[in-house]
Structure formats: structure tokens, C-alpha cells
């Protein structure tokens, strides 16, 4: 279990993976696809690791739904303009 002191995004990427894409010849994190991957963690029957500790099933469920809301926000705010 990786714990990074000051970067929760980096911690999630280390513990639960990230999806990368090539944009203008450079690799970058595809935030939308990465969020989908993180949402799938709970729906596949696993729990999340935050700040070096594994969350309970209920906490992981809350986290999954928060990630769904975040994905919806990005879709509304940035992708459907």
C-alpha cells in the first residue's frame, strides 16, 4: 500500500492505477478513463486504499459514488460545452 503525504491523486494512481493517453506526442493521464477505472474498483467487489489504509466496504461504496458524481461533473462542465 503506497502512501504519499501530500498528493491524494498520486496515491490513487499508485494504488488503483491510471489510464494514460498520448496527446501531441506526450503521455498524459486520461482523467475521464482513470475515473471510470477507479469507479470499477468498488463495483468489482474491491475496496479503496486511502492514506495507506484500506477503507471499509461502506466507505468504499461512498467513495465510488463520489467518484461517479465527480465524473458527471467533468462531463457536464468540460465535455458537453
C-alpha positions as CSV (number, residue, x, y, z in Angstrom):
1,X,0.0,0.0,0.0
2,X,1.5,3.3,-1.2
3,X,1.0,6.4,0.9
4,X,2.0,9.8,-0.4
5,X,2.0,12.5,2.2
6,X,0.6,15.4,0.2
7,X,-0.9,14.2,-3.1
8,X,-4.1,12.1,-3.0
9,X,-4.3,11.9,-6.8
10,X,-0.9,10.4,-7.0
11,X,-1.8,8.0,-4.2
12,X,-4.9,6.8,-6.0
13,X,-2.9,6.4,-9.2
14,X,-0.2,4.3,-7.4
15,X,-2.8,2.1,-5.6
16,X,-5.5,1.7,-8.2
17,X,-3.8,2.5,-11.5
18,X,-4.4,5.1,-14.1
19,X,-5.2,5.2,-17.8
20,X,-2.7,7.1,-20.0
21,X,-3.1,8.5,-23.5
22,X,-0.8,10.2,-25.9
23,X,-1.6,13.8,-26.7
24,X,0.5,15.7,-29.2
25,X,3.3,13.1,-28.8
26,X,3.4,13.3,-25.0
27,X,1.9,10.8,-22.5
28,X,-0.7,12.2,-20.1
29,X,-3.3,10.8,-17.7
30,X,-6.7,10.4,-19.3
31,X,-8.7,11.7,-16.3
32,X,-12.1,10.5,-17.6
33,X,-11.0,7.0,-18.2
34,X,-9.0,6.9,-15.0
35,X,-12.1,7.9,-13.0
36,X,-14.0,5.1,-14.7
37,X,-11.3,2.6,-13.7
38,X,-11.4,3.9,-10.1
39,X,-15.2,3.6,-10.0
40,X,-14.9,0.0,-11.2
41,X,-12.8,-0.9,-8.2
42,X,-15.8,-1.0,-5.9
43,X,-18.2,-2.4,-8.4
44,X,-15.8,-5.3,-9.0
45,X,-16.0,-6.1,-5.3
46,X,-12.8,-4.5,-4.0
47,X,-12.2,-1.7,-1.5
48,X,-10.2,1.5,-1.9
49,X,-6.9,2.3,-0.2
50,X,-6.6,5.9,1.1
51,X,-3.8,7.4,3.1
52,X,-2.3,3.9,3.4
53,X,-5.4,2.3,4.9
54,X,-8.0,0.1,3.3
55,X,-11.5,1.6,3.6
56,X,-14.4,-0.5,4.8
57,X,-17.0,-1.7,2.3
58,X,-19.4,1.1,3.3
59,X,-16.7,3.8,3.0
60,X,-15.6,2.4,-0.4
61,X,-19.2,2.5,-1.6
62,X,-19.4,6.2,-0.6
63,X,-16.1,6.8,-2.4
64,X,-17.4,5.1,-5.6
65,X,-20.5,7.2,-5.7
66,X,-18.4,10.4,-5.0
67,X,-16.2,9.4,-8.0
68,X,-19.4,8.9,-10.1
69,X,-20.5,12.4,-9.1
70,X,-17.1,13.8,-10.0
71,X,-17.2,12.1,-13.4
72,X,-20.6,13.5,-14.0
73,X,-19.4,17.0,-13.0
74,X,-16.5,16.7,-15.5
75,X,-18.9,15.5,-18.2
76,X,-21.3,18.4,-17.7
77,X,-18.6,21.1,-17.1
78,X,-16.0,20.3,-19.7
79,X,-17.1,17.7,-22.2
80,X,-20.5,18.9,-23.2
81,X,-19.9,22.5,-23.9
